[in-house]
Amino acid sequence: MNTDKIIELAFYSIPALITGGVAFYSFQTFTKGEEKRRQFQLLKENQKQALPLRLQAYERLALFLERINPTKLLIRVAPLGTDKMDYQNLLVHHIEQEYEHNLTQQIYITDECWTMILTAKNTIIQNIRKTALDTSIADADKLREKVLSNLFETESASSVALSYLKNEVKSFL
């Protein structure tokens, strides 16, 4: 008689446990779906606010690359005297000043893009310094001419970085 009661209890309990398990699983699935929907909405809202900031960062970095492009830099920054080393230091100072002005923009762009921009800046500085060390260059005007003539032979590092930056912007628009 005890076993009959246990079997009867099992017949009533098993469907209740199954129904409870199904209800629990459905509730868990529903809450996970709602959480994902809320996260998506939040992400969508954040992107609406972040997209203009990212685009502004890309614009500022494009301007930075244009400003450190040696052809434009040499036109904009005239030598103050005839000493080529003073002119080299002046050019490097302008590049570093532009860089420091745009340093915070790196938080809005990818690491790869920032690395390209940093590499372009360092390459331009290195090329200016390397050209200034040439003993055949006597003064600042000759340094200016030599840097410009070197650009006719190879593409500027800032142009390469700018091209990369443009491609990156196209990828997320």
Buried (B, 14 or more C-beta within 10 A) or exposed (E): EEEEEEEEEEEEEEEEEEEEEEEEEEEEEEEEEEEEEEEEEEEEEEEEEEEEEBBEBBEBBBEBBBBBBBBBBBEEBEBEEEBBEBBBBBBBEBBEEBBEEBEEBBEBBEEEBBEBBEBBBEBBBEBBBEBBEEEEBEEBBBBBEBBBEBBEEEEBBBBBBBEBBEEBBEEEE
